Amino acid sequence: MLNVSVKDIREKIIFGSWLDIWGKDFLVTDFGKYVVKKIDNSEVFDRNVVISPILGGIPPADISNGAKVLICINFTDNIFCISHMGENCYEVLAEICRRKDVTLIADISILPFRLGDFDRIHFLDDDSYVETDRDFIRKYISLGGV
Amino acid sequence: MVGKHYLRVVADNIKYDLELRRKYTVLRGHSATGKTTLVQLISNKEQKGVILESDIQVIVLNDNWSVLDANKLANCLLIADENLVEIGLSNNTFTDWMKTIDAYFLLITRRNLSGVPISVKEIYEFYSEEVEHAGRIYTCNMLVSRFNESNSAIKPDLIITEDSKTGYQFFNAVFGDKCKCIGAGGKSKVANLIAKYDGLYNTICVIVDSAAFGDCIETVANVIASVKSDIYVLLPESFEYLLMSIKDLDIPAEVLEDTYDYCSADFLYSIFGVRVSKEVEESWERFFTKYLVQHTHGDKTLEYNKRTRLKPFYINHYKDVLSTLGELQL
């Protein structure tokens, strides 16, 4: 399930501090390799090296922020912002949400149902559920997100 | 800082060619499309055999941005990656600091930079898509190219203006007997109003100042994507820009057409002999407002002030304004 909060959550991960929660084996798991391939079009060589078709061998720190966030979401229970990932990450995010509960700070710049196969999204602010982008936007606005 | 400037970065498999015309330019879009790579290539240009060409000095900002000498940053291109922008946004210090620096900024971020006057026309989106037999293709487009252009004149049932002052006064005076007009009272309220009136009016026309609407445009676009009414968004640089197009005001065409060369406090002083705050260089919207105010100062029939009643002169010249705006039909 994807849980979103319009209200800011103090415990959220500040962009750039993902290193504090990165596990050294995240990258070499099946999921890590899948995300790096799908989002970055790159191959995981080992836990310290990723092979990029554009940049050659790069360290894990240099994979895309969206890939890093997806991997951290999968392996931890930390809270991120929707804007930490590009639109091309939402398909994978929906896959994760079918396996576990994920909490993100909401952002109206994304239309999640258009981008990923979410059944429904839970707004933590008023414990309500939405099933379409239209309802997502209206709920976001009604909760003071705009 | 004024002018149109360029930045070209070339490496083995990748090339960037950017034109910068205003204080703020934003890069956003899909993950893994090269936004951060641009920053990395510039930061490591000696080591990676990167070719960097620009007519101004290019500086990649890092964590020590707040202690940098502002004088040494003047007239440079300053680049801030996602991480830096995100951390800076957490307490507004970075956005406040940018206002004090006389430089152009290239910001890599998906966040809506509330309080930073970004032009809709200076937001670029990076995309990637899988193309059969060609692999992954990367493109970069202006954000506004996402939106369909209207090929026919718009006859609205409701007009929503961004402001509730002179812009609202104008459109209400010209269109008020033919359709409902509402002033949003600020750009952050536009999306709310569209959602509120959706379904109550068949055709809604929204008029906003594109010169500083960048932080709201995606929100508005997403609201529009979910509504029932036909919604048209008109994006003139600003309402004052429209007024300045009135021929009888005799404003030099180059000020409107090549604003990047004129948007400065020094230029306004050279023309009007009046010192204005450097804040006027934050966005073309502020520049056009200041220019119009100074240009009409002392003339009782033309005097323009955003906060007072709009002079009849402007309403009487509505044809010039609508001609510049283009799509709206009486």
HADDOCK unambig.tbl for C-alpha pairs under 7 A between the chains (distance, minus, plus):
assign (segid A and resid 14 and name CA) (segid B and resid 87 and name CA) 6.69 0.50 0.50
assign (segid A and resid 15 and name CA) (segid B and resid 83 and name CA) 5.52 0.50 0.50
assign (segid A and resid 15 and name CA) (segid B and resid 86 and name CA) 5.98 0.50 0.50
assign (segid A and resid 15 and name CA) (segid B and resid 87 and name CA) 6.73 0.50 0.50
assign (segid A and resid 16 and name CA) (segid B and resid 83 and name CA) 5.05 0.50 0.50
assign (segid A and resid 39 and name CA) (segid B and resid 31 and name CA) 6.88 0.50 0.50
assign (segid A and resid 39 and name CA) (segid B and resid 32 and name CA) 6.40 0.50 0.50
assign (segid A and resid 40 and name CA) (segid B and resid 32 and name CA) 5.13 0.50 0.50
assign (segid A and resid 54 and name CA) (segid B and resid 13 and name CA) 5.82 0.50 0.50
assign (segid A and resid 64 and name CA) (segid B and resid 31 and name CA) 5.97 0.50 0.50
assign (segid A and resid 64 and name CA) (segid B and resid 32 and name CA) 4.90 0.50 0.50
assign (segid A and resid 65 and name CA) (segid B and resid 31 and name CA) 6.75 0.50 0.50
assign (segid A and resid 66 and name CA) (segid B and resid 31 and name CA) 5.24 0.50 0.50
assign (segid A and resid 83 and name CA) (segid B and resid 110 and name CA) 5.68 0.50 0.50
assign (segid A and resid 83 and name CA) (segid B and resid 111 and name CA) 5.98 0.50 0.50
assign (segid A and resid 85 and name CA) (segid B and resid 31 and name CA) 6.41 0.50 0.50
assign (segid A and resid 86 and name CA) (segid B and resid 29 and name CA) 5.82 0.50 0.50
assign (segid A and resid 86 and name CA) (segid B and resid 30 and name CA) 4.16 0.50 0.50
assign (segid A and resid 86 and name CA) (segid B and resid 31 and name CA) 4.73 0.50 0.50
assign (segid A and resid 87 and name CA) (segid B and resid 30 and name CA) 5.55 0.50 0.50
assign (segid A and resid 88 and name CA) (segid B and resid 30 and name CA) 5.59 0.50 0.50
assign (segid A and resid 88 and name CA) (segid B and resid 31 and name CA) 6.59 0.50 0.50
assign (segid A and resid 108 and name CA) (segid B and resid 219 and name CA) 5.74 0.50 0.50
assign (segid A and resid 109 and name CA) (segid B and resid 218 and name CA) 5.44 0.50 0.50
assign (segid A and resid 109 and name CA) (segid B and resid 219 and name CA) 5.29 0.50 0.50
assign (segid A and resid 109 and name CA) (segid B and resid 222 and name CA) 6.76 0.50 0.50
assign (segid A and resid 111 and name CA) (segid B and resid 222 and name CA) 6.90 0.50 0.50
assign (segid A and resid 133 and name CA) (segid B and resid 226 and name CA) 6.81 0.50 0.50
assign (segid A and resid 134 and name CA) (segid B and resid 226 and name CA) 4.72 0.50 0.50
assign (segid A and resid 137 and name CA) (segid B and resid 223 and name CA) 6.53 0.50 0.50
assign (segid A and resid 141 and name CA) (segid B and resid 192 and name CA) 6.76 0.50 0.50
assign (segid A and resid 146 and name CA) (segid B and resid 188 and name CA) 6.78 0.50 0.50
